[in-house]
Amino acid sequence: MAEFDTGIPSVRLVQQWIKEKKQIEVKLSTDEVLLGNIIWQDPQCLYLIDDSQQNTLIWRQALVCLKPQG
């Protein structure tokens, strides 16, 4: 398993968004767009909860981009 490197700027930025409870737009490789709050991240996945409390586990390899909203 890959080590989770918290020194990488992208990992630190996502951690900042988690701490600030920012709403994030997540675009997936399937062209699906999700909107919600990232609750945690690990080397393989992000865990997102949307406004209707729908829980989504997203594999990092499926990510195209993340955009903070507002």
CHARMM internal coordinates of N, CA and C (Angstrom, degrees):
IC EDIT
DIST 1 N 1 CA 1.4484
DIST 1 CA 1 C 1.5306
ANGL 1 N 1 CA 1 C 108.53
DIST 1 C 2 N 1.3253
ANGL 1 CA 1 C 2 N 115.65
DIHE 1 N 1 CA 1 C 2 N 142.12
DIST 2 N 2 CA 1.4605
ANGL 1 C 2 N 2 CA 121.18
DIHE 1 CA 1 C 2 N 2 CA 179.44
DIST 2 CA 2 C 1.5254
ANGL 2 N 2 CA 2 C 110.51
DIHE 1 C 2 N 2 CA 2 C -71.30
DIST 2 C 3 N 1.3172
ANGL 2 CA 2 C 3 N 114.80
DIHE 2 N 2 CA 2 C 3 N 141.11
DIST 3 N 3 CA 1.4660
ANGL 2 C 3 N 3 CA 120.96
DIHE 2 CA 2 C 3 N 3 CA 175.83
DIST 3 CA 3 C 1.5320
ANGL 3 N 3 CA 3 C 108.73
DIHE 2 C 3 N 3 CA 3 C -70.68
DIST 3 C 4 N 1.3073
ANGL 3 CA 3 C 4 N 116.31
DIHE 3 N 3 CA 3 C 4 N 141.70
DIST 4 N 4 CA 1.4653
ANGL 3 C 4 N 4 CA 120.80
DIHE 3 CA 3 C 4 N 4 CA 178.44
DIST 4 CA 4 C 1.5223
ANGL 4 N 4 CA 4 C 107.80
DIHE 3 C 4 N 4 CA 4 C -87.81
DIST 4 C 5 N 1.3155
ANGL 4 CA 4 C 5 N 116.88
DIHE 4 N 4 CA 4 C 5 N 108.40
DIST 5 N 5 CA 1.4567
ANGL 4 C 5 N 5 CA 122.73
DIHE 4 CA 4 C 5 N 5 CA -174.78
DIST 5 CA 5 C 1.5247
ANGL 5 N 5 CA 5 C 110.54
DIHE 4 C 5 N 5 CA 5 C -93.41
DIST 5 C 6 N 1.3207
ANGL 5 CA 5 C 6 N 115.99
DIHE 5 N 5 CA 5 C 6 N 101.23
DIST 6 N 6 CA 1.4640
ANGL 5 C 6 N 6 CA 120.71
DIHE 5 CA 5 C 6 N 6 CA -178.69
DIST 6 CA 6 C 1.5210
ANGL 6 N 6 CA 6 C 112.53
DIHE 5 C 6 N 6 CA 6 C -76.62
DIST 6 C 7 N 1.3288
ANGL 6 CA 6 C 7 N 117.44
DIHE 6 N 6 CA 6 C 7 N -1.12
DIST 7 N 7 CA 1.4560
ANGL 6 C 7 N 7 CA 120.95
DIHE 6 CA 6 C 7 N 7 CA 176.66
DIST 7 CA 7 C 1.5216
ANGL 7 N 7 CA 7 C 113.00
DIHE 6 C 7 N 7 CA 7 C -86.57
DIST 7 C 8 N 1.3295
ANGL 7 CA 7 C 8 N 116.93
DIHE 7 N 7 CA 7 C 8 N -10.55
DIST 8 N 8 CA 1.4605
ANGL 7 C 8 N 8 CA 121.18
DIHE 7 CA 7 C 8 N 8 CA 179.80
DIST 8 CA 8 C 1.5318
ANGL 8 N 8 CA 8 C 108.72
DIHE 7 C 8 N 8 CA 8 C -74.23
DIST 8 C 9 N 1.3404
ANGL 8 CA 8 C 9 N 117.33
DIHE 8 N 8 CA 8 C 9 N 132.16
DIST 9 N 9 CA 1.4737
ANGL 8 C 9 N 9 CA 119.81
DIHE 8 CA 8 C 9 N 9 CA -177.05
DIST 9 CA 9 C 1.5297
ANGL 9 N 9 CA 9 C 114.21
DIHE 8 C 9 N 9 CA 9 C -55.52
DIST 9 C 10 N 1.3265
ANGL 9 CA 9 C 10 N 118.73
DIHE 9 N 9 CA 9 C 10 N -38.91
DIST 10 N 10 CA 1.4711
ANGL 9 C 10 N 10 CA 119.54
DIHE 9 CA 9 C 10 N 10 CA -178.78
DIST 10 CA 10 C 1.5226
ANGL 10 N 10 CA 10 C 111.14
DIHE 9 C 10 N 10 CA 10 C -65.46
DIST 10 C 11 N 1.3224
ANGL 10 CA 10 C 11 N 117.54
DIHE 10 N 10 CA 10 C 11 N -37.65
DIST 11 N 11 CA 1.4722
ANGL 10 C 11 N 11 CA 121.27
DIHE 10 CA 10 C 11 N 11 CA 178.28
DIST 11 CA 11 C 1.5222
ANGL 11 N 11 CA 11 C 109.82
DIHE 10 C 11 N 11 CA 11 C -66.87
DIST 11 C 12 N 1.3309
ANGL 11 CA 11 C 12 N 116.55
DIHE 11 N 11 CA 11 C 12 N -43.17
DIST 12 N 12 CA 1.4657
ANGL 11 C 12 N 12 CA 120.27
DIHE 11 CA 11 C 12 N 12 CA 178.69
DIST 12 CA 12 C 1.5145
ANGL 12 N 12 CA 12 C 111.31
DIHE 11 C 12 N 12 CA 12 C -63.85
DIST 12 C 13 N 1.3478
ANGL 12 CA 12 C 13 N 118.09
DIHE 12 N 12 CA 12 C 13 N -38.56
DIST 13 N 13 CA 1.4584
ANGL 12 C 13 N 13 CA 121.15
DIHE 12 CA 12 C 13 N 13 CA 179.56
DIST 13 CA 13 C 1.5254
ANGL 13 N 13 CA 13 C 110.94
DIHE 12 C 13 N 13 CA 13 C -64.80
DIST 13 C 14 N 1.3253
ANGL 13 CA 13 C 14 N 117.70
DIHE 13 N 13 CA 13 C 14 N -44.77
DIST 14 N 14 CA 1.4671
ANGL 13 C 14 N 14 CA 120.39
DIHE 13 CA 13 C 14 N 14 CA 177.88
DIST 14 CA 14 C 1.5290
ANGL 14 N 14 CA 14 C 109.68
DIHE 13 C 14 N 14 CA 14 C -62.96
DIST 14 C 15 N 1.3329
ANGL 14 CA 14 C 15 N 118.18
DIHE 14 N 14 CA 14 C 15 N -39.43
DIST 15 N 15 CA 1.4679
ANGL 14 C 15 N 15 CA 120.69
DIHE 14 CA 14 C 15 N 15 CA 176.93
DIST 15 CA 15 C 1.5326
ANGL 15 N 15 CA 15 C 110.62
DIHE 14 C 15 N 15 CA 15 C -60.94
DIST 15 C 16 N 1.3295
ANGL 15 CA 15 C 16 N 116.59
DIHE 15 N 15 CA 15 C 16 N -39.39
DIST 16 N 16 CA 1.4689
ANGL 15 C 16 N 16 CA 120.32
DIHE 15 CA 15 C 16 N 16 CA 177.63
DIST 16 CA 16 C 1.5235
ANGL 16 N 16 CA 16 C 110.19
DIHE 15 C 16 N 16 CA 16 C -62.55
DIST 16 C 17 N 1.3305
ANGL 16 CA 16 C 17 N 117.14
DIHE 16 N 16 CA 16 C 17 N -44.43
DIST 17 N 17 CA 1.4701
ANGL 16 C 17 N 17 CA 120.92
DIHE 16 CA 16 C 17 N 17 CA 178.32
DIST 17 CA 17 C 1.5238
ANGL 17 N 17 CA 17 C 110.82
DIHE 16 C 17 N 17 CA 17 C -61.42
DIST 17 C 18 N 1.3238
ANGL 17 CA 17 C 18 N 117.15
DIHE 17 N 17 CA 17 C 18 N -38.59
DIST 18 N 18 CA 1.4680
ANGL 17 C 18 N 18 CA 121.03
DIHE 17 CA 17 C 18 N 18 CA 178.47
DIST 18 CA 18 C 1.5342
ANGL 18 N 18 CA 18 C 109.38
DIHE 17 C 18 N 18 CA 18 C -62.97
DIST 18 C 19 N 1.3240
ANGL 18 CA 18 C 19 N 116.67
DIHE 18 N 18 CA 18 C 19 N -48.57
DIST 19 N 19 CA 1.4719
ANGL 18 C 19 N 19 CA 120.89
DIHE 18 CA 18 C 19 N 19 CA -179.16
DIST 19 CA 19 C 1.5230
ANGL 19 N 19 CA 19 C 111.72
DIHE 18 C 19 N 19 CA 19 C -62.01
DIST 19 C 20 N 1.3426
ANGL 19 CA 19 C 20 N 116.62
DIHE 19 N 19 CA 19 C 20 N -39.00
DIST 20 N 20 CA 1.4649
ANGL 19 C 20 N 20 CA 121.22
DIHE 19 CA 19 C 20 N 20 CA -179.02
DIST 20 CA 20 C 1.5285
ANGL 20 N 20 CA 20 C 112.78
DIHE 19 C 20 N 20 CA 20 C -81.83
DIST 20 C 21 N 1.3418
ANGL 20 CA 20 C 21 N 116.69
DIHE 20 N 20 CA 20 C 21 N -4.59
DIST 21 N 21 CA 1.4688
ANGL 20 C 21 N 21 CA 122.92
DIHE 20 CA 20 C 21 N 21 CA -178.71
DIST 21 CA 21 C 1.5177
ANGL 21 N 21 CA 21 C 111.37
DIHE 20 C 21 N 21 CA 21 C 54.66
DIST 21 C 22 N 1.3373
ANGL 21 CA 21 C 22 N 115.71
DIHE 21 N 21 CA 21 C 22 N 41.32
DIST 22 N 22 CA 1.4681
ANGL 21 C 22 N 22 CA 121.25
DIHE 21 CA 21 C 22 N 22 CA 178.89
DIST 22 CA 22 C 1.5189
ANGL 22 N 22 CA 22 C 110.43
DIHE 21 C 22 N 22 CA 22 C -73.65
DIST 22 C 23 N 1.3205
ANGL 22 CA 22 C 23 N 114.83
DIHE 22 N 22 CA 22 C 23 N 141.24
DIST 23 N 23 CA 1.4590
ANGL 22 C 23 N 23 CA 119.53
DIHE 22 CA 22 C 23 N 23 CA 172.75
DIST 23 CA 23 C 1.5313
ANGL 23 N 23 CA 23 C 107.07
DIHE 22 C 23 N 23 CA 23 C -77.90
DIST 23 C 24 N 1.3294
ANGL 23 CA 23 C 24 N 115.55
DIHE 23 N 23 CA 23 C 24 N 133.53
DIST 24 N 24 CA 1.4530
ANGL 23 C 24 N 24 CA 122.24
DIHE 23 CA 23 C 24 N 24 CA -173.59
DIST 24 CA 24 C 1.5219
ANGL 24 N 24 CA 24 C 110.24
DIHE 23 C 24 N 24 CA 24 C -122.80
DIST 24 C 25 N 1.3304
ANGL 24 CA 24 C 25 N 115.77
DIHE 24 N 24 CA 24 C 25 N 136.07
DIST 25 N 25 CA 1.4610
ANGL 24 C 25 N 25 CA 121.42
DIHE 24 CA 24 C 25 N 25 CA 170.58
DIST 25 CA 25 C 1.5267
ANGL 25 N 25 CA 25 C 106.92
DIHE 24 C 25 N 25 CA 25 C -92.09
DIST 25 C 26 N 1.3230
ANGL 25 CA 25 C 26 N 115.70
DIHE 25 N 25 CA 25 C 26 N 125.51
DIST 26 N 26 CA 1.4600
ANGL 25 C 26 N 26 CA 122.15
DIHE 25 CA 25 C 26 N 26 CA -178.21
DIST 26 CA 26 C 1.5240
ANGL 26 N 26 CA 26 C 108.65
DIHE 25 C 26 N 26 CA 26 C -114.65
DIST 26 C 27 N 1.3222
ANGL 26 CA 26 C 27 N 116.18
DIHE 26 N 26 CA 26 C 27 N 118.86
DIST 27 N 27 CA 1.4602
ANGL 26 C 27 N 27 CA 119.83
DIHE 26 CA 26 C 27 N 27 CA 175.89
DIST 27 CA 27 C 1.5219
ANGL 27 N 27 CA 27 C 107.79
DIHE 26 C 27 N 27 CA 27 C -101.49
DIST 27 C 28 N 1.3579
ANGL 27 CA 27 C 28 N 114.87
DIHE 27 N 27 CA 27 C 28 N 130.90
DIST 28 N 28 CA 1.4506
ANGL 27 C 28 N 28 CA 121.03
DIHE 27 CA 27 C 28 N 28 CA -177.82
DIST 28 CA 28 C 1.5247
ANGL 28 N 28 CA 28 C 111.24
DIHE 27 C 28 N 28 CA 28 C -103.16
DIST 28 C 29 N 1.3033
ANGL 28 CA 28 C 29 N 116.53
DIHE 28 N 28 CA 28 C 29 N 163.19
DIST 29 N 29 CA 1.4640
ANGL 28 C 29 N 29 CA 121.65
DIHE 28 CA 28 C 29 N 29 CA 179.73
DIST 29 CA 29 C 1.5224
ANGL 29 N 29 CA 29 C 112.22
DIHE 28 C 29 N 29 CA 29 C -63.88
DIST 29 C 30 N 1.3246
ANGL 29 CA 29 C 30 N 117.44
DIHE 29 N 29 CA 29 C 30 N -15.13
DIST 30 N 30 CA 1.4705
ANGL 29 C 30 N 30 CA 122.59
DIHE 29 CA 29 C 30 N 30 CA 176.92
DIST 30 CA 30 C 1.5262
ANGL 30 N 30 CA 30 C 111.80
DIHE 29 C 30 N 30 CA 30 C -85.49
DIST 30 C 31 N 1.3297
ANGL 30 CA 30 C 31 N 117.38
DIHE 30 N 30 CA 30 C 31 N 3.01
DIST 31 N 31 CA 1.4666
ANGL 30 C 31 N 31 CA 125.93
DIHE 30 CA 30 C 31 N 31 CA -174.40
DIST 31 CA 31 C 1.5241
ANGL 31 N 31 CA 31 C 113.07
DIHE 30 C 31 N 31 CA 31 C 73.75
DIST 31 C 32 N 1.3100
ANGL 31 CA 31 C 32 N 118.14
DIHE 31 N 31 CA 31 C 32 N 2.74
DIST 32 N 32 CA 1.4636
ANGL 31 C 32 N 32 CA 121.31
DIHE 31 CA 31 C 32 N 32 CA 174.78
DIST 32 CA 32 C 1.5306
ANGL 32 N 32 CA 32 C 108.13
DIHE 31 C 32 N 32 CA 32 C -72.86
DIST 32 C 33 N 1.3334
ANGL 32 CA 32 C 33 N 115.66
DIHE 32 N 32 CA 32 C 33 N 142.45
DIST 33 N 33 CA 1.4620
ANGL 32 C 33 N 33 CA 121.29
DIHE 32 CA 32 C 33 N 33 CA 177.28
DIST 33 CA 33 C 1.5187
ANGL 33 N 33 CA 33 C 108.03
DIHE 32 C 33 N 33 CA 33 C -119.42
DIST 33 C 34 N 1.3306
ANGL 33 CA 33 C 34 N 116.36
DIHE 33 N 33 CA 33 C 34 N 127.09
DIST 34 N 34 CA 1.4563
ANGL 33 C 34 N 34 CA 122.92
DIHE 33 CA 33 C 34 N 34 CA 178.61
DIST 34 CA 34 C 1.5210
ANGL 34 N 34 CA 34 C 108.43
DIHE 33 C 34 N 34 CA 34 C -113.75
DIST 34 C 35 N 1.3227
ANGL 34 CA 34 C 35 N 116.61
DIHE 34 N 34 CA 34 C 35 N 150.45
DIST 35 N 35 CA 1.4577
ANGL 34 C 35 N 35 CA 122.16
DIHE 34 CA 34 C 35 N 35 CA 179.04
DIST 35 CA 35 C 1.5181
ANGL 35 N 35 CA 35 C 107.64
DIHE 34 C 35 N 35 CA 35 C -130.61
DIST 35 C 36 N 1.3242
ANGL 35 CA 35 C 36 N 116.53
DIHE 35 N 35 CA 35 C 36 N 127.45
DIST 36 N 36 CA 1.4547
ANGL 35 C 36 N 36 CA 119.79
DIHE 35 CA 35 C 36 N 36 CA 179.76
DIST 36 CA 36 C 1.5094
ANGL 36 N 36 CA 36 C 111.57
DIHE 35 C 36 N 36 CA 36 C 176.08
DIST 36 C 37 N 1.3304
ANGL 36 CA 36 C 37 N 115.51
DIHE 36 N 36 CA 36 C 37 N -164.34
DIST 37 N 37 CA 1.4539
ANGL 36 C 37 N 37 CA 122.13
DIHE 36 CA 36 C 37 N 37 CA 179.44
DIST 37 CA 37 C 1.5228
ANGL 37 N 37 CA 37 C 109.26
DIHE 36 C 37 N 37 CA 37 C -110.25
DIST 37 C 38 N 1.3253
ANGL 37 CA 37 C 38 N 115.15
DIHE 37 N 37 CA 37 C 38 N 131.98
DIST 38 N 38 CA 1.4584
ANGL 37 C 38 N 38 CA 119.72
DIHE 37 CA 37 C 38 N 38 CA 174.28
DIST 38 CA 38 C 1.5191
ANGL 38 N 38 CA 38 C 106.51
DIHE 37 C 38 N 38 CA 38 C -77.77
DIST 38 C 39 N 1.3168
ANGL 38 CA 38 C 39 N 116.43
DIHE 38 N 38 CA 38 C 39 N 126.45
DIST 39 N 39 CA 1.4654
ANGL 38 C 39 N 39 CA 121.43
DIHE 38 CA 38 C 39 N 39 CA -177.92
DIST 39 CA 39 C 1.5250
ANGL 39 N 39 CA 39 C 110.94
DIHE 38 C 39 N 39 CA 39 C -93.64
DIST 39 C 40 N 1.3268
ANGL 39 CA 39 C 40 N 116.43
DIHE 39 N 39 CA 39 C 40 N -39.22
DIST 40 N 40 CA 1.4661
ANGL 39 C 40 N 40 CA 120.87
DIHE 39 CA 39 C 40 N 40 CA 175.92
DIST 40 CA 40 C 1.5142
ANGL 40 N 40 CA 40 C 110.05
DIHE 39 C 40 N 40 CA 40 C -156.16
DIST 40 C 41 N 1.3274
ANGL 40 CA 40 C 41 N 114.89
DIHE 40 N 40 CA 40 C 41 N 165.32
DIST 41 N 41 CA 1.4552
ANGL 40 C 41 N 41 CA 121.90
DIHE 40 CA 40 C 41 N 41 CA 175.57
DIST 41 CA 41 C 1.5241
ANGL 41 N 41 CA 41 C 108.68
DIHE 40 C 41 N 41 CA 41 C -138.76
DIST 41 C 42 N 1.3111
ANGL 41 CA 41 C 42 N 115.48
DIHE 41 N 41 CA 41 C 42 N 152.59
DIST 42 N 42 CA 1.4540
ANGL 41 C 42 N 42 CA 121.91
DIHE 41 CA 41 C 42 N 42 CA 171.67
DIST 42 CA 42 C 1.5317
ANGL 42 N 42 CA 42 C 107.26
DIHE 41 C 42 N 42 CA 42 C -140.37
DIST 42 C 43 N 1.3075
ANGL 42 CA 42 C 43 N 119.88
DIHE 42 N 42 CA 42 C 43 N -176.94
DIST 43 N 43 CA 1.4714
ANGL 42 C 43 N 43 CA 119.67
DIHE 42 CA 42 C 43 N 43 CA -175.62
DIST 43 CA 43 C 1.5274
ANGL 43 N 43 CA 43 C 114.32
DIHE 42 C 43 N 43 CA 43 C -60.66
DIST 43 C 44 N 1.3253
ANGL 43 CA 43 C 44 N 118.57
DIHE 43 N 43 CA 43 C 44 N -24.63
DIST 44 N 44 CA 1.4539
ANGL 43 C 44 N 44 CA 120.72
DIHE 43 CA 43 C 44 N 44 CA -177.13
DIST 44 CA 44 C 1.5240
ANGL 44 N 44 CA 44 C 115.01
DIHE 43 C 44 N 44 CA 44 C -106.04
DIST 44 C 45 N 1.3295
ANGL 44 CA 44 C 45 N 117.96
DIHE 44 N 44 CA 44 C 45 N -26.46
DIST 45 N 45 CA 1.4680
ANGL 44 C 45 N 45 CA 120.22
DIHE 44 CA 44 C 45 N 45 CA -167.81
DIST 45 CA 45 C 1.5280
ANGL 45 N 45 CA 45 C 113.66
DIHE 44 C 45 N 45 CA 45 C -140.11
DIST 45 C 46 N 1.3501
ANGL 45 CA 45 C 46 N 113.30
DIHE 45 N 45 CA 45 C 46 N 162.13
DIST 46 N 46 CA 1.4596
ANGL 45 C 46 N 46 CA 123.42
DIHE 45 CA 45 C 46 N 46 CA 165.59
DIST 46 CA 46 C 1.5166
ANGL 46 N 46 CA 46 C 106.61
DIHE 45 C 46 N 46 CA 46 C -119.44
DIST 46 C 47 N 1.3255
ANGL 46 CA 46 C 47 N 117.28
DIHE 46 N 46 CA 46 C 47 N 146.57
DIST 47 N 47 CA 1.4567
ANGL 46 C 47 N 47 CA 122.08
DIHE 46 CA 46 C 47 N 47 CA 177.31
DIST 47 CA 47 C 1.5162
ANGL 47 N 47 CA 47 C 107.86
DIHE 46 C 47 N 47 CA 47 C -115.02
DIST 47 C 48 N 1.3409
ANGL 47 CA 47 C 48 N 116.47
DIHE 47 N 47 CA 47 C 48 N 118.83
DIST 48 N 48 CA 1.4575
ANGL 47 C 48 N 48 CA 123.41
DIHE 47 CA 47 C 48 N 48 CA -173.70
DIST 48 CA 48 C 1.5214
ANGL 48 N 48 CA 48 C 110.13
DIHE 47 C 48 N 48 CA 48 C -116.50
DIST 48 C 49 N 1.3329
ANGL 48 CA 48 C 49 N 116.30
DIHE 48 N 48 CA 48 C 49 N 138.32
DIST 49 N 49 CA 1.4623
ANGL 48 C 49 N 49 CA 121.96
DIHE 48 CA 48 C 49 N 49 CA 172.55
DIST 49 CA 49 C 1.5214
ANGL 49 N 49 CA 49 C 107.21
DIHE 48 C 49 N 49 CA 49 C -122.49
DIST 49 C 50 N 1.3580
ANGL 49 CA 49 C 50 N 116.77
DIHE 49 N 49 CA 49 C 50 N 127.85
DIST 50 N 50 CA 1.4652
ANGL 49 C 50 N 50 CA 120.11
DIHE 49 CA 49 C 50 N 50 CA -179.62
DIST 50 CA 50 C 1.5211
ANGL 50 N 50 CA 50 C 110.62
DIHE 49 C 50 N 50 CA 50 C -93.26
DIST 50 C 51 N 1.3272
ANGL 50 CA 50 C 51 N 116.78
DIHE 50 N 50 CA 50 C 51 N -178.54
DIST 51 N 51 CA 1.4670
ANGL 50 C 51 N 51 CA 122.00
DIHE 50 CA 50 C 51 N 51 CA -176.00
DIST 51 CA 51 C 1.5260
ANGL 51 N 51 CA 51 C 113.58
DIHE 50 C 51 N 51 CA 51 C -61.93
DIST 51 C 52 N 1.3381
ANGL 51 CA 51 C 52 N 117.31
DIHE 51 N 51 CA 51 C 52 N -26.95
DIST 52 N 52 CA 1.4681
ANGL 51 C 52 N 52 CA 120.24
DIHE 51 CA 51 C 52 N 52 CA 179.16
DIST 52 CA 52 C 1.5331
ANGL 52 N 52 CA 52 C 111.66
DIHE 51 C 52 N 52 CA 52 C -91.99
DIST 52 C 53 N 1.3460
ANGL 52 CA 52 C 53 N 116.41
DIHE 52 N 52 CA 52 C 53 N 14.64
DIST 53 N 53 CA 1.4608
ANGL 52 C 53 N 53 CA 123.96
DIHE 52 CA 52 C 53 N 53 CA 178.88
DIST 53 CA 53 C 1.5388
ANGL 53 N 53 CA 53 C 113.25
DIHE 52 C 53 N 53 CA 53 C 66.92
DIST 53 C 54 N 1.3334
ANGL 53 CA 53 C 54 N 116.00
DIHE 53 N 53 CA 53 C 54 N 21.76
DIST 54 N 54 CA 1.4705
ANGL 53 C 54 N 54 CA 121.04
DIHE 53 CA 53 C 54 N 54 CA 173.51
DIST 54 CA 54 C 1.5286
ANGL 54 N 54 CA 54 C 107.62
DIHE 53 C 54 N 54 CA 54 C -73.44
DIST 54 C 55 N 1.3259
ANGL 54 CA 54 C 55 N 117.26
DIHE 54 N 54 CA 54 C 55 N 127.10
DIST 55 N 55 CA 1.4529
ANGL 54 C 55 N 55 CA 123.44
DIHE 54 CA 54 C 55 N 55 CA 179.98
DIST 55 CA 55 C 1.5174
ANGL 55 N 55 CA 55 C 109.69
DIHE 54 C 55 N 55 CA 55 C -96.33
DIST 55 C 56 N 1.3377
ANGL 55 CA 55 C 56 N 116.62
DIHE 55 N 55 CA 55 C 56 N 132.77
DIST 56 N 56 CA 1.4571
ANGL 55 C 56 N 56 CA 120.82
DIHE 55 CA 55 C 56 N 56 CA -179.05
DIST 56 CA 56 C 1.5246
ANGL 56 N 56 CA 56 C 109.42
DIHE 55 C 56 N 56 CA 56 C -135.49
DIST 56 C 57 N 1.3097
ANGL 56 CA 56 C 57 N 116.15
DIHE 56 N 56 CA 56 C 57 N 125.50
DIST 57 N 57 CA 1.4573
ANGL 56 C 57 N 57 CA 122.96
DIHE 56 CA 56 C 57 N 57 CA 173.69
DIST 57 CA 57 C 1.5242
ANGL 57 N 57 CA 57 C 106.96
DIHE 56 C 57 N 57 CA 57 C -96.70
DIST 57 C 58 N 1.3254
ANGL 57 CA 57 C 58 N 116.67
DIHE 57 N 57 CA 57 C 58 N 120.78
DIST 58 N 58 CA 1.4601
ANGL 57 C 58 N 58 CA 121.80
DIHE 57 CA 57 C 58 N 58 CA -174.25
DIST 58 CA 58 C 1.5240
ANGL 58 N 58 CA 58 C 109.08
DIHE 57 C 58 N 58 CA 58 C -115.55
DIST 58 C 59 N 1.3169
ANGL 58 CA 58 C 59 N 116.69
DIHE 58 N 58 CA 58 C 59 N 122.36
DIST 59 N 59 CA 1.4602
ANGL 58 C 59 N 59 CA 121.12
DIHE 58 CA 58 C 59 N 59 CA 175.64
DIST 59 CA 59 C 1.5174
ANGL 59 N 59 CA 59 C 108.24
DIHE 58 C 59 N 59 CA 59 C -72.39
DIST 59 C 60 N 1.3058
ANGL 59 CA 59 C 60 N 117.90
DIHE 59 N 59 CA 59 C 60 N 134.81
DIST 60 N 60 CA 1.4714
ANGL 59 C 60 N 60 CA 122.53
DIHE 59 CA 59 C 60 N 60 CA -178.19
DIST 60 CA 60 C 1.5237
ANGL 60 N 60 CA 60 C 111.76
DIHE 59 C 60 N 60 CA 60 C -56.53
DIST 60 C 61 N 1.3155
ANGL 60 CA 60 C 61 N 117.66
DIHE 60 N 60 CA 60 C 61 N -34.10
DIST 61 N 61 CA 1.4694
ANGL 60 C 61 N 61 CA 120.06
DIHE 60 CA 60 C 61 N 61 CA -179.30
DIST 61 CA 61 C 1.5241
ANGL 61 N 61 CA 61 C 112.31
DIHE 60 C 61 N 61 CA 61 C -66.34
DIST 61 C 62 N 1.3421
ANGL 61 CA 61 C 62 N 118.33
DIHE 61 N 61 CA 61 C 62 N -14.52
DIST 62 N 62 CA 1.4678
ANGL 61 C 62 N 62 CA 122.19
DIHE 61 CA 61 C 62 N 62 CA 178.36
DIST 62 CA 62 C 1.5230
ANGL 62 N 62 CA 62 C 112.33
DIHE 61 C 62 N 62 CA 62 C -90.19
DIST 62 C 63 N 1.3410
ANGL 62 CA 62 C 63 N 117.98
DIHE 62 N 62 CA 62 C 63 N -7.99
DIST 63 N 63 CA 1.4613
ANGL 62 C 63 N 63 CA 121.70
DIHE 62 CA 62 C 63 N 63 CA -176.86
DIST 63 CA 63 C 1.5232
ANGL 63 N 63 CA 63 C 112.06
DIHE 62 C 63 N 63 CA 63 C -76.64
DIST 63 C 64 N 1.3291
ANGL 63 CA 63 C 64 N 115.14
DIHE 63 N 63 CA 63 C 64 N 139.22
DIST 64 N 64 CA 1.4586
ANGL 63 C 64 N 64 CA 121.83
DIHE 63 CA 63 C 64 N 64 CA 169.73
DIST 64 CA 64 C 1.5336
ANGL 64 N 64 CA 64 C 107.87
DIHE 63 C 64 N 64 CA 64 C -105.23
DIST 64 C 65 N 1.3396
ANGL 64 CA 64 C 65 N 116.16
DIHE 64 N 64 CA 64 C 65 N -51.91
DIST 65 N 65 CA 1.4602
ANGL 64 C 65 N 65 CA 119.31
DIHE 64 CA 64 C 65 N 65 CA 177.13
DIST 65 CA 65 C 1.5239
ANGL 65 N 65 CA 65 C 111.07
DIHE 64 C 65 N 65 CA 65 C -158.60
DIST 65 C 66 N 1.3281
ANGL 65 CA 65 C 66 N 115.35
DIHE 65 N 65 CA 65 C 66 N 160.25
DIST 66 N 66 CA 1.4625
ANGL 65 C 66 N 66 CA 124.80
DIHE 65 CA 65 C 66 N 66 CA 175.49
DIST 66 CA 66 C 1.5237
ANGL 66 N 66 CA 66 C 107.14
DIHE 65 C 66 N 66 CA 66 C -123.26
DIST 66 C 67 N 1.3400
ANGL 66 CA 66 C 67 N 116.68
DIHE 66 N 66 CA 66 C 67 N 133.84
DIST 67 N 67 CA 1.4687
ANGL 66 C 67 N 67 CA 120.70
DIHE 66 CA 66 C 67 N 67 CA 177.54
DIST 67 CA 67 C 1.5134
ANGL 67 N 67 CA 67 C 109.39
DIHE 66 C 67 N 67 CA 67 C -133.18
DIST 67 C 68 N 1.3452
ANGL 67 CA 67 C 68 N 116.83
DIHE 67 N 67 CA 67 C 68 N 125.17
DIST 68 N 68 CA 1.4545
ANGL 67 C 68 N 68 CA 118.33
DIHE 67 CA 67 C 68 N 68 CA 173.67
DIST 68 CA 68 C 1.5235
ANGL 68 N 68 CA 68 C 110.47
DIHE 67 C 68 N 68 CA 68 C -70.29
DIST 68 C 69 N 1.3082
ANGL 68 CA 68 C 69 N 117.32
DIHE 68 N 68 CA 68 C 69 N 144.85
DIST 69 N 69 CA 1.4629
ANGL 68 C 69 N 69 CA 122.98
DIHE 68 CA 68 C 69 N 69 CA 179.56
DIST 69 CA 69 C 1.5323
ANGL 69 N 69 CA 69 C 108.94
DIHE 68 C 69 N 69 CA 69 C -105.04
DIST 69 C 70 N 1.3106
ANGL 69 CA 69 C 70 N 115.31
DIHE 69 N 69 CA 69 C 70 N 139.39
DIST 70 N 70 CA 1.4615
ANGL 69 C 70 N 70 CA 120.99
DIHE 69 CA 69 C 70 N 70 CA 175.56
DIST 70 CA 70 C 1.4470
ANGL 70 N 70 CA 70 C 117.39
DIHE 69 C 70 N 70 CA 70 C 72.98
END
COOR INIT
IC SEED 1 N 1 CA 1 C
IC BUILD
